[in-house]
């Protein structure tokens, strides 16, 4: 009954050297991710640099993603905008190209109270072409859905759950309880360091950026959890923490996660490390360091479970 569960990957958006969408690399990346056994795709969110990309690139990336996935797994398109009308336009486009749902965060820039945020949720639920997941983004300076807002919006039929990237574990646990009365709804955790703890607390899965590079690692952790192999799940969670340590710290901290993933993918001949302006690509020193990291990871396995793409 749930659209989302298990491991969902928030895809990076490959760009060419001159900043255009690299459609062929996006298709290769999507095939690699789906072949890794994941349960869904989350396009144009934080890891996908969605709000920083021109609208034309975002629209085309959604089209290519839905076309390439072809219904094999659900596709959620992030509709992170500054106005209600823009969210609805993004939803209409996503619906027209075959997406299954959108993810919405409260509009940014203008100051919002929680009554405004609840009103926003109602407006999207009433008028969106697609059902929506609420999305608490990983930036504390931006508006969030608080517990009261989650309780009120959880009653709406076209709100299908929450992706929580806030890192607030107490809030995540409360959200699990809030949505428990609606079996079609999902609560998905964003921060990968919380993945196993969130699953044990009743979350339905994770939206894991590292799945761009290592889908089988995250899928193996989820399957170990489902099968009650707690020791293996603990071991794989430690490897997930190592992903954060080794791949998410490349360059300026504000953009280091995406830079690390894009650099690692470029080394494996998937796209370039070009990022949306004003972020910068890695230096040669950073590129060389990532090459050494990849070489080390390719030699690793956990109890016969591969943890690195070829």
N, C-alpha and C positions, 0 to 999 in steps of 0.2 A: 504493500500500500504506500510505502514511502518512495518518493522520487529520488531522494538522495540518502545514501548510507554508504558506509565503507570509506574507501579512499577516493577523494575527488581532487583533481589537480588544477590549481590556478595557473593556467598556462602563461608563460612569457610570450611576448609579442615580438618575434624576430623582425629586425629592420635591416635594410640594406645599408651600404656605406654612406649613401646620401640621404638616409632617413626615410625611405619609402618602406612599405610593408613588403617583407620577403615572403611571398606566398608559398613558394616551393619549400622553403625551410619550415614554415609553419605546418605544412602538410606532413613533412617528414617527422617533425616533432610530435604531432598528434598521433600518427601511426605508431610511433615508438611508445608513447604513453599508454595508448589503448592496448597494445600488445603486452604491456606490463601487467595487465589484469585489473586496471583501476575501474571504479564504479561511476565516474562522471567527470565532466570538464566544467571548469569555472573560468570563463573568459573575461579579460579586460578589467580585472580587479587590480589590487595593489601590485601583485607580482607581474601582471600584464601591463602595468603602467597606464591603465586605461584613461584616467582623468587627465594625463599629461599629453595624450596623443591627439592629433587633429581628428575631427569628427569623421572625415572621409576614411581615414585609416581604421578607426574603430568600426565603422560600418562594414568595411570590406573584410576586416579580420573576423567579424561575426559571421559573415556570409561564408568565408572559406572554412571556418571551423565547423559550422553546421553541415556544409556540403561534404567535408572530409569525414566527419564522424558518421554521417548517414544513419542516425538513429541507433547506433550500436550501444551508446551510453547516453544518459541525459546531458544536455548542455544548458548551463545557466550563464546568462550574460549579465555582467555588473552594469547597472544603470546608475552611476554615481555622477550626479549633475548638480547644478546650482539652482535649478528651478523645477517645479512640479511639471510644467509643460515639457521640458527637455527630458525628464524621466519618462513621461508618457510617450514621447516620440521615439526614444530609444527602445522602449518596450514594444511599440508597434513595429519597428524595424526588425527587432529580434524575433517577434512572432512570424513576420513575413518570410524570414529565411529559415525557419524551422527550429528555433530554440524552444526549450521546454519551460523556462521560467526566467525571471530576472532576480537580481539581488539589489536591494535598495538601502542606502545609507541616508541619514538626514541631510538635506541640502547644506552645503558648506558655504562659508564666507559670512553670511548674515547671522547675527546672534539669534538663537532659537531657545525658547523654553520648552519644557516637556509637553505642555498642551499643544504647542505648535508642532512638535514632532509627532504626537499622536494624530493630530489633524492631518498631517502629511501622509501618515500611514493609511488613514481612512481614504484619502483622496486617491492614492495609488490603488488601493484594493478595489475601490469603486470603478475606476476608469481605465485601469491598465489592460492591455491586450493579453497579458500573461499573468499568472500567479507570481507571487513575490516571496522571497526570503528576506527577512530583516538582516542587516549586516552592521555589526559594530566593528568599525575599522580599527586598525592598530595604532591610532594616533590620539592620545588623550586630549589634545588641543581641539579636536573636532567633535561635533555633536554626536551623542550616543543615545541609543534607546535604553533608558533606565529600567529597573525592575517593574515599576508601575506601568510604564509604556508597554513593556513586553506583555504584561498581564492583560492589558486592555486590547492590544492589537492581536493577541493570540486567539481571540474570540472570532476573528474575521475569517470566513471560509477561504478567501483567496490569499491569505498569509499562510505560508507552508512551513514556517519555522525560522530558525536563526543560524547565521554563521557568526560566531563570536571570536573575533580576533583581538579583543581588548586585553587578554591576558589575566582577567579577573576570574579566578577559579571559583570563588564563592558565587559570583553572578552566573557563571556557567552552570553550576549545580542547581541553582534556583531556576534557571531557564529550562533545564531538563524537567523539573517538576511542573513548571507552568505548562509546557507543551505535552505533558504525559497523557492528558485526557483526549488528545487528538492523535490517533495512531498514524494518520497520514503525514504528520509533521515531523521534521527532523531538526535536531540540534547538532551542529557541526562545529568542531573546534578549529581555530586557526593556528595558534602557536604550536609548533610541532613538539616542543619540549613538554607540552601537556597532553600529547596524544593518548598515551596509554592510560594515564590517570583519568582523562575525560571519558574514555571508553568504560573504564571500571566504574565511573560515576553515573553511567547511563547514557552518555552521548552516543549519537548514531554513527559517528565517524569523524574524519578530519579532512580539512582542505589544506593540502600539504604541498608547499612550493617545491620542496625537494623532489617531488614526484616528476618534475620536468626532467630530472637527471637520473633518478633512482626509483622508478615506480615499483619495481619488484620488492625493494626494501620495505616500503610502507604497506604494500599489499600483504607481504609476509607477516608483518607485525599484526595487522588486523586479523588475518586468518589464524595466527597463533592464539590471539585473544579469543576468537570465536570458538576455537577447538579446546580451550582450557589449558593450553600449553603455557602456563604462566612463566616458567623459567625462561623459555625461549622468547616470549614476549618481552620480558625484562631485558634480555640480552639485546634484542633488536631495538628496543627503546634507547639503550645506551648508544647504539650505532646511529640512531636518529639524532641524538644530541651531538654526536661527532660531526654529522652533516652540517649542523648549525655552526659548529666551531670551525670547520675546515672550508666551508663554501660560502658562508653568509657574511664574511667580514672583509670583503675586498674593497679597499678604498674608503671614501667618505662614508661615515656610518648611515647617513640619511638614505643612501642609495646602494649600500654595500651588498644587500641580499640579491637584488636584481643583477647588479654588476657581476657578482660571483657566479650566478647561474648562467648568465649569458656568456661569460668568458669560458666557463667549463663546456658549454654547448658548442661554442665556436671551435674550441680545440678538437672537438669530436665532429667537426665539419657540419654543424647545424647552425646556420645563421652567422651573425656577427655579434660582437660585444657592444655594438652601437646602441645607445640608450636615447630615450626621448629627451629633447632639450628641456632644461639647461644642464642635465647630467652629462658627465663625461665618461668616455670609454676608458678601459684600464690602461695603465702605463705598460711599457715592455717588461719592466721588473715584475709588476703584478701578474702579467700574462705568463711569464716564465715560472713564477711561483705556483700558479694554478696548474700548469702543466705537470709539475712535480707532484702536486697533491693528487691529481687524477691518476698518475702512474702508480702511486701508492695504494689508492683505493681499488684499483682494478685487480690487485693481487689478494684482496680480502674476500672472505666469506664467513658466514655464521652458520655452523652446523650444516654445511653443504648448501645453504641458501645464498645465491648470488646477490651482491649488493651494489654492483656497478654495471651500467649498460656497456655494451661493446662499442 
